[in-house]
């Protein structure tokens, strides 16, 4: 009798183990996942190419097949975005990503309709207040990367000053920006503060284009800045317009979203970018495992979400990589804050208090105190940037966008 009971116990245990194994296999079966990515432009845009490349890397790292990832391009920030999302749902996608700020209302519309599908929107602002279980925002602390790129720019200005090309008082940079959004202001301010940390006399002019991707306008803006006395150009715009203008005129350039060294070997210095692969992998794996995706996620240098290209030693100043590495170590140690209020002024005064529009509304009403211990806490209360302060040393040449 004991032998029979023992045999039955063994069978029960084996059955339980098999059942548990089957449950785990079903919960974590990556073969059942299908991923969609909606892009504003295509690979001709450095911005969209960065998202596309990251998705391909995530696909490789997760071991997904080609038929499990669908990438759709040239989807405008209009109702076509909702239609693209609905089509991806019809094609079996369990999780859908969108890459442009203006896609958000249409992705939100899709999320409310297709509640069994997860929607992840990059650069958006609404997920933390909408509180939908299937709608999420993500960004990265790219201001850290822009600060590092600014260090490279400041090092180059110092080298040009030492070579007698211009005086310290003439150390002016130019910046091609898309819109007067907080994202752009946060980006160009962090770039400027990085340059100022090594070249204290630097100033900067900003020219807006009113478009994320317009090669002609971006090239025209860069030329205007160069003709206005700017000795180095950077950008928050997505075409090769500004970099090629710099290469044509022999003006140093700090790009964005990827290296332009092949097209601009003599002027490209470095580029910062967001690596979206860590976020893609996190969100996709959460769907595979049946876990909840964070409503509002932000990665930085520590997470591998903010990266720099290799420094082009042909154009960069000597010692640039060492200076960047030193700053990276400080970021990782938590001893360097990009928006330390002690490093800038507004109308000649230090900031000790500032309310930002974190919980976005149509009137952009300030609602959250963001100065903590003397530092503007960017991306703490929301992943998307909310630094919209015009600091001294930076001049916006136009504000219509």
N, C-alpha and C positions, 0 to 999 in steps of 0.2 A: 504493500500500500504506500509506504514511504517513497519507494522508487517511482511509483506512478505519480504521486504528488510532486516529487522533485522534477520529473519530466515535464509535467504540466506547467510548473513554475518557470522552467527554462523556456518553454514555448511562449508563455505570456511575455516574458522579458524580451525574447527575440522579436515577437510581434510588435511590442512597444517601440523597440529600437528602430525597426523597419518603418513603422508609422511616423515616428519622429523625424527620421531621415527623409521620408517622402515629403513631410510638411516643410522642412527646411529647404529641400530642393525646389518645391513649388514656390515658396516665398522668394527665393533668391535665384530664380531662373532667368538669366540674362538673355536667353533666346526669345523670351516673350516681350522684351522691351523694343519699342520703336520710337525714335527721336526725330523731332522736326526742328529746323532752324530757319527763322525768317530774317532776311538781311535787307537793309535799306538799299544798298547798291550791290555790286558784285566785286570780284577780285581786283578790278582796276582801282577800287577805292582802298587805300591803305587801312582805313578803319574796318571795313567789312572783311577784307582779307585776313586781318588779325583774328576776327571771330571765326572765320571759316577754317583757318589753319589750326586754331585751338580745338575746334570740333573734330577735325580729322585726327588730332593728337589724342583727344579723349576717346574717340572710337578705337584707335589702336591700343591704347592703354587698357581699355575695358574689354577688348577682344570682341567688339561688335562687328557684325558683317555689314557689307555695303548696303544691303537692302533693309538694314535696320536704322539707317540714318538718311533723312531727306533734307536737303538744303535748297531753299527757294530764295532767289535773288531779285533785286530791283523791285522791291515791294514798298511803295510810297507810304507816307504817314497819313493815310486816308482810309476810307472804308475798304480798300483793297487789302489792307492788312488783316482786318477781320475775316474777309473772304478767304485769304490765304490760310489763316488759322483754322477756319472751318473745314477747308479742303484737307488740311493735314490730319484733322480729326477723322474725317471720312476715310483717309488712307491708313488709319490704324495707329496713329501716334499716341503714345501714353503720356509723353512730356514734350512740350513745345517751348522753344526759346525765341525771343525776339531781341534784336540788337540796337534799336534806335530809340531815343527819348520820345519822339513823337508817335511811336507805335503804341504807347501805353494805353490810351483810352480804348483802343480797338482790341488789344489783348485782354484788357479787363472785361470788355463786353463778351468776348469769347469764353473767358473763365466763368462768368456768371451763367452762361448758357450750357457749357459742356463741363459739368461739375465732376465728372469722373476722370478728367484729363488735367494734368498739372501744367501750369503756364508760368514760365520764368522770364521776367522782363529785365533786361540790362539797362542801367542808368535811370530807372524810374524812381518815383517818389511816393507812390500811393499805397503800396502793400501794407505798410505798418499801420495805416489808419483804416483801410478797407477790411482787413482781418478776415479774408477769405482763405479757406484751407487749401485752395488750389491755385492761388495767385501769389507770386513772389517777386521781389526785387533783388537785384545784386549789383554790386559795384566793387571797386577796389580803391585803396588809398593811393591813387595815382599821383597825388600831390607829393608823395615821398619820391617817386621816380622823377617827377619834373624838377624837384629840388636838386636831386643828384645831377640831372642834365644841366640845371642852372650852374652848378659848381663847375662843370666842364666848360660852360660858356664863359663864366667869370675868369677861369684859368686862361682861356684863349685871349680874352680882352687884356689881361695882365701881360701876357707874352707880347701882344701887339703894341702895348704901351711901352714896354721895355725895349722893343725894337725900334721905337721912335716913329711908329706909323701914325700915332695921334697922342694927344695928352690924356691924362686921367680924367680931366673935366669933359673930354669929348667921348668918353666911353658910354655910348648910347646903343642899346639893342632895339630891335624891332620885333613885333609879334603879330602874326596874322591869326586873327580869331574869327570863328564862325558867327556866333551870336553873343549878346550881352547876358547870357545865362550865368547862373552861379557856377555851373560846371566849368565854363570857360574862364570866368574871373578867378576861381580857385586855382585853375591850372596855370594861368599866366602869372598870378601873384606868387605861387610857390616857385615857379621857374625864376622869377625875378629875385626872390629872397635867397635862392640858392646861389645865384650869381653875385648878389650883394655880400654874401657871407665871405667871399674871397676877393671881391673887387668893390670896396665900399663906395666908390664914386659913381657907380653905374646908375644910369637911368634907362627908361624903356618907353617907347611909343607903341600903341596898339592900334591896328587897323582892322575893323570888322568887315566881313563880306556878306553876311546875311544868308549864308548857305554852308552846309556841312561839306559839300563837294561841288566846287566850280573851279576848274583848273584855270580858266582865263581870269576870273576875279581874284583868285589867290595869287596868281603870278603878278597881276596888276598891283595888288596890295603890297606884295614884297618889293616890287620895283619902287613904288611910292615911298616906302620906308627907307630903302637904300638911298634914294635920291634926297631924302630928308635928313641924311647924316647918320643913319644906323649902321653900325660896324659889324653886326651879327644879327641873323634872323632866326626866329623859331616860329612855331605854329601850333594852333589847334584847329586844323582843317585837314581834309582827307585826301587831297590830290597831290600830284607832284609839281603843282604850279610854283609854290614858294621855293622848294629845293632846286628846281631847274633854273629859276631866276637867279638864285645865289651862285650856282655853278657857272652860269653864263657871265656873271660879273665878278667872279672871284671873291665872293663874300662868304665867310664862314656860316654854316647852317647847322642848327640842332633840330632834327626831324622829330616825328611822332608816329608811333604805331609800327615802327620797323625801320631797318637800315635802308638808306638810299645810296649806299656807297657805290653800288654798281653803276648807277646813273650819274652820281656826283662824287667821284673819287677824290677830287681836290678840295672840296669844301665841307663835306659831311663830317661831323664830329662824333655824334652819338645820338641815340634815340631811346626814349623811355616808352614803355607800353604796358598795357594790362595783359597778362596771360590768363585767358578765360578757361584754360583747360582744368585747373584745380576746381573751379566752381562747377563746370560741366560734369566732371566726374563725381563730385559730391552729390549733386542733385539727381543725376541719373542713377547712381548707386542707391540713393535713398528710395527712389521709386522701385527699383529691383527688390530691395529689402523690405519694402512696405513701411518705411520710416517717413516721418514728417520732414519736409524740406523747410529750412529756416525761412521765415517770412521776409526778412531783410538782412542780407548777408554782405559782409565786406571783408575782403582779404588784403593783405599788404605784402611787404617784403618778406616777413617771416613765413607767410603761407606760400610764397612763390608766385603770388598773383601780381606783383609789381616787379618788372624786370627791365634791364637795360641791354641794349645791343653791345657788341664789342666796340671799344673806342677805336676810331680810325686814327692811328698814330701819324698818318701823313698830314692830317689837318689839325689834330688836337695839340694842345700845349704839352710840353714835357711834364710829367708828374701827374697828369690828369687821372689816370686809373688809380694811383695811390690815394689821391684826394677823395675820389669816389668811394674807394674801399673803406677809408677811415670813417666817412659819413655813414656808410652802410652798417658798420660795426656799432656806431652810436644809435642808429635806429633800432637795431636788434637788442641793444642794451636798454633802450627806453630813455636814453639821455639826450636825444635830439628831438625837438619839436618844431615842425615846419613853421607853424603860425604862432610862435612865441611872441606875445605882444610887446616884449622888450626890444624886438628887432625891427619894428616898423612904427610909423606914426600915421595919423589921419588928420589932415589939416593942422599939422604941427603938434598934435597931442597924442599921448599914449592912450590906448583903449584899456579900460578896466571893467567894462561891462558892454554886452551887446546881445540883443535878442534877434534871433534868426527865424526865418520862415521854414520851420522843420515839418510841421503838419500842414502840407500844402493846401492852399485854397486859391480861388480865382483872384483874390485881391492881394495875394502874397503877404498876408498879415504876419508880422513877427510874433512868435509865440513861445520861444524857448531861449532861456539864457544859456549862452554857449561859451562864455569866457570862464574858465575854471583854472584856478591857481596861476593866473597870468598867461594862460594859453587858450587860443581859440580852438575848441575841441571839434575839429572837422571830422565828419563821418562817424561820430560816436552816437548821435541821437537818430541818425538815419544814414543808410549807406551812401546815398547820392549826395554830392557836395551841396552845401548851403552857404559857403563863404562867398559873400557878394559885396565885400567892402572895397572901396577905391582907396588904396593907400598912397601915401606920398612917394614920389619917384617914378610913378607910372602915369602916362598921359594917354587917354583915349582920344584918338583923332576924330572918331565919329561914333555916334551913339544911337543911330536910327534903327538898329536891329535888336 
